Amino acid sequence: LNESSAVPDLSFILIPTGITIDYGLHLRKTVNLREDIWKEYYEKLIGQTSATILPVLLHPKSVGKIQLKSKNFNDPLIIDPNYLDVKDDVDKLISGIRIIQKLLETLPMKQFNAELIPKAFPGCEGHVYDSNEYWECYIRQMTFTMYHPVSTCKCGDYNDSKTVVLKNF
């Protein structure tokens, strides 16, 4: 919980399957998983029973930006989500991993032999497994959007200075 309020900083998503359930045909593309990571880390898990628990950062402090590429409105925008720019965002996700680890220590989870993948994640082998530095490395490689962007832009009249999107009259 956020120390200044009763508003939670994290949420958790439980998916009763792992990324290998579809043999990598769909889920790994959804999260834009690199081919080398798939082969080295996940592909060997095909056929094993798995589930996924994801910590979700509810109130990130990192702020992205959207810029025009040019004066031509047909040019695509330049979008930089700037994920994990603020260290506190990473720290909160690490605390989410620590909560998941505590959950895995409960009797029901032990009855299923539930565990995190006990192998160093590619690119993070230089860090001590399970250290905060290791999890930061993992988080920086595996964080992705949940496709629930937030915020709105006011829609209104051309003469209203607070209008961002113009109504089609």
Secondary structure, DSSP 8 states (H G I E B T S, - for coil): --TTSS--SEEEEEESS-TTTTTTSSHHHHTT--HHHIIIIIGGGTTS---EEEEEESS-----EEE-SSS-TTS--EEE--TT-SHHHHHHHHHHHHHHHHHHTSHHHHHTT-----S--TT-TTS-TTSHHHHHHHHHHH----S-------EE-TT-TT-SEE---
